[in-house]
Amino acid sequence: MVAGAAEPTAKRAKADEAKEEEEEDPLVLRRNELILEVANARAEGTAKEDLRAVCATLEAKNQKNFGGRRLPREMWQKIFDENLHQNDLLALAMTCRFFRKKQKDLRWKVKTDLYPYHLLELRKSGKVASPSLGWFQWVCDTFKIQPGFKWYDRRVKGAVYEADLVNYAALQGSVEILRWLMEEKGWKLDWTTGSWAGRGGSVEVLEHMRGRGYEFDKRVCEEAARGGCLKALKFLRGLDPPCRWDEGTCRMAARGGHLEVLKWARAQEPRCPWGVLTCAYAAQGGHLEVLKWARSQDPPCPWGEGTCARAAWKGHLEVLEWLRAQHPPCPWSKYWCREDASDNGHQHVIDWIDQREDDESDMEYSDGD
């Protein structure tokens, strides 16, 4: 046997032993029992005091096990980066003072972002598991939930609203959680829930909402297209009467780069309408194949100065080059394209624009989409 060949095996054995020891640790087992007791019985007094005592003892043990080893800051940064996202930090920081200190040391802000497009991107990344019913119950038991729905500029800072959780359940496609929130908590679907359900794309959730008398509007089709949820869009348009749609459906499909959704919408009778913002949003998203297809139709999807401006604004030079290379080229305002690129620090786009020897009139301000 080669010298040292058994070392990795020995290390793995030690790691397995440590893991088994942690799993069998009576403190861990007792803590978990108490958590269930408090959660299920909503116990007061003794159970909560016992839980605090066990957690304090366990925290001291964790400090001895982890704190004494003093992993370098770079290692903790790597652990956080590879295993957590922003919305995980609150739960982590609440686990014990040790992890709260690590979160503060790394200067990660404890901020939960429930902005729709952020949640959609998290889901699309595949790196984030959908929260369970237990997670929703934990949130309801841990935080004071504000009633109803408020726009972001009218909210109590840092507060969670009933509609946030209802909409989150609709987004992730869980009828079970949606039913629990409505039947156990007494919360209601509001006018924004349909958009979240469309964005999530669960036909089961849409059917459940319709069964409760919820009326869908054109925003639901828009968000289904934005999320690339063709099955949901087909369901909505297959209702009697069909869910309304308009130019926004094509615009949002283009924004998300969902060419198959756009093709399907334009193949219906009557066709889903589109307009100049369809090309503009495709350019903004950097979706060149969507642009090429839209412009190849008869008649082509309209475009305007805003198409070039949005490509420049987002730094999509390949898209901007293609737009200006067409015959005739997509109209632009050279001045405003440069300004938009400059605002976002896209120097490569600025350099390319500066090399264009177009007519000086391109530098003048011009109205148009």
Buried (B, 14 or more C-beta within 10 A) or exposed (E): EEEEEEEEEEEEEEEEEEEEEEEEEEBBEBBEBBBEBBEEEEBEEEBEEBBEEBBEEBBBEBBEEBEEEEEEEEEBBEEBEEEBBBBBBBBBBEBBBBBBEBBEEBEBEBEBEBEBEEBBEBBEEEEBEBBEBEBBBBBBEEEEBBEEBBEEEEBEEEEBBBBBBBBBBBBBBBBEBBBBBBEEBEBBBBEBBBBBBBBBBBBEBBEBBBEEEBEBBBBBBBBBBBBBBBEBBBBBBEEEEEBBBBBBBBBBBBBBBBBEBBBBBBEEEEEBBBBBBBBBBBBBBBBBEBBEBBBEEEEEBBBBBBBBBBBBBBBBBEBBEBBBEEEEEBBBBBBBBBBBBBEEEBEEBBEBBEEEEEEEEBEEEBEEB
